C-alpha cells in the first residue's frame, strides 16, 4: 500500500504573534522574519517532489505556502476548513487584557478549550469538525504523493491530537507549534497516520529571533524556567 506524506506547516511569524495577541480570525500578514522563515522552509522542501499545495484562506498562510512551495510552481488550493480558531471578542487583545476583562470566560477556556468557546468564537470541537474533513480530502485525493498543507497553531495541534489519539482537551498543554515549523505525517489510509516529525524549525534555527513560546497558563505556572513565555493560542 502506498504512503501519502503530508508536510503540515504552521504559518511564519507575524507582528501580532510577537505581541502576544489573540489573532485567530484576524487576517494579518507575515512579518519580515516570517517571510525569511518561509523561504528557508522552501529551500528545505525544494527537492521533495511536492505534488500539491493547500492553505487556509488567511494571508499569513497563503504567503507562507507560496514562499515554501516557490520552486514547485504549483497552483495553491485554498480550503476554509484549515483556517485558525476564531477567538470572538478576544481577537487582537493580549492575554493579560482578556484575563482582566473576561476573567470567568478566560478561566473556563483555560480549563477546557476543546468544548468551551469565548463569546462570538469557536471551540476546539468546531475547529476539528471543519479541519479534519479537509485533511481527509487531501489524503484521499493524493494517494501515494507528497503534499504541503499550511495552517495555524491551534488547528494543527487539534488535528495531530485527533489523529494520534491524544485527549483534545489538553491540546494547548501538551503540544506546541513554533512559527513556520514543519510536521510530517505519513498516511497508509485516511485514518491511520504516523507522526514522523513534529514542530521542527531546523531550517531557520540560528537565523530567527522569534520568542520561544510555552503552551498555556497551566504550563507557565508549572514551568517557571526563564524560557517560559505566554502561549498565543493561535
C-alpha positions in Angstrom: 0.0 0.0 0.0 1.4 3.4 -1.0 2.1 6.1 1.7 0.8 9.6 1.4 3.1 12.1 3.1 1.7 15.4 4.5 4.1 18.2 5.2 1.9 20.1 7.8 3.2 23.6 8.4 2.3 26.4 10.7 2.5 29.8 9.0 5.5 32.0 9.7 5.8 34.8 12.3 3.6 37.8 12.2 3.7 41.1 14.1 0.7 40.2 16.2 2.1 36.8 17.3 5.2 38.6 18.5 3.0 40.9 20.6 1.2 38.0 22.3 -2.2 38.9 20.9 -5.1 36.6 20.0 -5.2 36.7 16.2 -7.0 33.6 15.1 -9.6 35.2 12.7 -7.6 38.4 12.3 -6.2 38.5 8.8 -2.6 39.7 9.3 0.4 39.4 7.0 3.7 37.8 7.7 6.5 39.9 9.3 9.8 40.1 7.5 11.0 37.4 9.9 8.1 35.2 8.9 9.0 35.6 5.2 12.6 34.6 6.0 11.3 31.5 7.8 9.1 30.5 4.9 11.9 31.0 2.3 14.2 28.8 4.3 11.5 26.1 4.6 11.1 26.4 0.8 14.8 25.6 0.4 14.4 22.6 2.7 11.5 21.2 0.7 12.7 22.0 -2.8 13.9 18.5 -3.6 10.9 16.7 -2.0 8.8 16.4 -5.2 5.7 18.0 -3.7 2.6 17.3 -5.8 0.1 19.8 -4.3 -0.2 22.8 -2.0 -3.1 23.6 0.3 -3.5 26.5 2.6 -6.1 28.3 4.8 -7.5 31.5 3.2 -5.7 33.8 5.6 -2.9 36.0 4.2 -0.3 34.7 6.5 -0.9 31.1 5.5 -1.2 31.8 1.8 2.1 33.8 1.8 3.9 31.1 3.8 2.6 28.4 1.3 3.6 30.5 -1.7 7.2 31.0 -0.4 7.6 27.5 0.8 6.5 26.0 -2.5 8.0 28.6 -4.8 10.3 26.1 -6.6 7.5 23.7 -7.3 5.4 26.1 -9.4 2.1 24.6 -8.2 -1.3 26.3 -8.0 -2.2 26.8 -4.4 -5.6 25.3 -3.3 -7.4 27.2 -0.5 -9.6 25.5 2.0 -11.6 27.4 4.5 -11.6 24.4 6.9 -7.9 25.0 7.5 -8.3 28.5 9.0 -7.4 29.3 12.6 -9.7 29.1 15.6 -11.8 32.3 16.0 -11.4 33.8 19.4 -14.5 36.0 19.0 -14.5 39.1 21.2 -10.9 38.4 22.3 -9.4 39.0 18.9 -6.4 41.4 18.8 -6.4 41.5 22.7 -3.4 40.4 24.7 -3.8 37.5 27.1 -3.4 39.9 30.1 -6.2 42.1 28.7 -8.5 39.1 28.2 -7.8 37.8 31.7 -8.6 41.2 33.2 -11.7 42.0 31.2 -13.3 38.5 30.8 -11.9 36.7 33.9 -14.6 33.9 34.2 -14.8 33.3 30.5 -11.0 33.0 30.2 -10.8 30.6 33.2 -13.4 28.3 31.5 -11.4 28.4 28.3 -8.1 27.6 30.0 -9.8 24.6 31.8 -11.3 23.2 28.6 -10.5 24.9 25.3 -11.9 21.9 23.4 -15.6 22.2 24.4 -15.7 25.9 25.6 -15.7 28.9 23.3 -15.5 32.6 24.1 -18.4 34.8 23.1 -18.5 35.0 19.3 -15.7 32.5 19.0 -15.1 28.8 18.3 -14.5 25.8 20.4 -11.8 23.2 19.6 -14.6 20.8 18.6 -15.8 23.3 16.0 -12.4 23.7 14.5 -11.7 20.0 14.3 -15.1 19.4 12.7 -14.2 21.6 9.7 -10.4 20.9 9.6 -10.3 17.1 9.8 -12.5 16.5 6.7 -10.2 18.8 4.7 -7.2 16.7 5.7 -9.0 13.6 4.8 -9.9 15.1 1.4 -6.2 15.8 0.8 -5.0 12.3 1.8 -7.7 10.6 -0.4 -7.1 12.9 -3.3 -3.3 12.5 -3.3 -2.7 8.8 -2.5 1.0 8.0 -2.6 2.0 11.6 -3.1 3.7 14.3 -1.0 1.5 17.4 -0.2 2.2 20.7 1.6 -0.6 21.8 3.9 -0.2 25.2 5.6 -2.5 26.0 8.5 -2.4 27.5 12.0 -1.2 26.8 15.5 -4.4 25.6 17.3 -5.8 24.0 14.1 -2.7 21.9 13.7 -2.5 20.9 17.3 -6.1 19.8 17.2 -5.6 17.7 14.1 -2.5 16.0 15.5 -4.2 15.3 18.8 -7.2 13.7 17.0 -5.0 11.6 14.6 -2.7 10.3 17.4 -5.5 9.7 20.0 -4.4 12.4 22.4 -7.1 13.9 24.6 -8.0 17.0 22.7 -9.0 18.9 25.9 -5.2 19.1 26.6 -4.0 20.2 23.2 -2.8 23.5 24.5 -0.9 22.0 27.4 0.7 19.0 25.6 1.6 20.2 22.1 3.3 23.3 20.7 3.8 24.8 17.3 6.5 27.3 16.6 6.2 29.8 13.7 6.8 28.1 10.3 7.5 24.8 11.9 7.4 21.5 10.0 5.4 18.5 10.9 5.4 15.3 8.8 2.5 12.8 8.8 2.5 9.6 6.8 -0.8 8.0 6.0 -1.4 4.4 4.7 -5.1 5.2 4.6 -7.2 8.3 5.5 -7.5 7.4 9.2 -4.1 5.7 10.0 -1.4 8.3 10.5 2.1 8.1 11.8 3.9 11.2 13.1 7.3 11.3 11.5 8.4 14.8 12.6 7.0 17.3 15.0 7.4 21.1 15.5 10.8 21.2 13.7 12.4 24.5 12.9 15.9 23.4 12.0 15.5 25.1 8.6 15.8 28.5 10.3 17.4 27.7 13.6 20.1 30.3 14.3 18.5 32.8 11.9 15.4 33.8 13.8 14.7 36.0 16.8 11.1 34.7 17.4 10.5 34.3 21.1 10.2 30.8 22.5 6.5 30.3 23.5 5.4 27.8 26.0 1.9 26.2 25.9 -0.7 27.5 28.3 -1.2 29.4 31.6 -1.2 26.0 33.3 2.2 25.2 31.7 3.6 28.6 32.6 2.7 28.1 36.3 4.1 24.6 36.3 7.3 25.6 34.5 8.9 28.7 36.0 12.1 28.4 33.9 13.5 31.6 32.3 12.4 30.4 28.9 8.7 30.2 29.8 6.7 32.7 27.7 3.0 33.1 27.2 1.1 31.0 24.7 -0.6 32.9 21.9 -3.1 30.1 21.4 -3.2 30.6 17.7 
